[in-house]
């Protein structure tokens, strides 16, 4: 019996020694491994929330930031108003707004920093022969004063007005610039840029508006006062329907180290090429 106990004890000690060696080896591998992989495993992701129009540019910036730093950036496409609220309530690191902050939001201690300028494209179905509308006609269409396409240079058909929901930064920008605030006679008020584009694509009599950066070939962008939204016309201001893309933070609250690093990267010289490639104009 004593010999058996001795044998089992020796076997147990030998097994523990092997387990200890395995753990030690894993630890050393982590210490000597790729630095970005170590950061990625330990660092907290940077959380962003807000404008659906900013999805493309934030996605591109977040991908580049993760590649360079090993830190992921999350994005919740909830709309500008919801993103601003999320920052105010401490539910995300950085809010995303496709409009300037309102006075009451600034009074709550929020700060807006313009990242880029984006045109708001007026879009119609590809089968619609209308190629240009002036600002006055656009306003009359959205206020319900012109209700048939034949009165705007198109075919005989009832105009179907598509827009965004009440908290949308895109809607706020469009209505403010076209002087149609609280006067638009929408047939549908949709919660995302993608939904607007899809709806216009599927209805030959529809008209809508969407971020230039998000517009696809499935719809037709018309010129406004004979000017199409391009990088040049947005930058020089000749295309009138444009708005800012804004990073929203809290004045009295410091960002985490990782969030501050991403914020600084977004405003850096290195980010300008990425912003431009996303179809919008860097602010600085």
Secondary structure as UniProt FT lines:
FT   HELIX           2..32
FT   HELIX           35..42
FT   STRAND          46..50
FT   HELIX           52..54
FT   HELIX           55..69
FT   STRAND          73..76
FT   HELIX           80..88
FT   TURN            89..90
FT   STRAND          94..97
FT   HELIX           103..107
FT   TURN            108..109
FT   STRAND          110..125
FT   TURN            126..127
FT   STRAND          132..133
FT   HELIX           135..142
FT   TURN            143..144
FT   HELIX           149..152
FT   STRAND          160..164
FT   TURN            166..167
FT   HELIX           169..178
FT   TURN            181..183
FT   STRAND          188..190
FT   HELIX           193..201
FT   TURN            204..205
FT   STRAND          206..211
FT   HELIX           212..214
FT   TURN            217..218
FT   STRAND          219..224
FT   TURN            225..226
FT   HELIX           231..235
FT   TURN            236..237
FT   STRAND          242..250
FT   TURN            251..252
FT   HELIX           257..266
FT   HELIX           269..277
FT   TURN            278..279
FT   STRAND          281..282
//
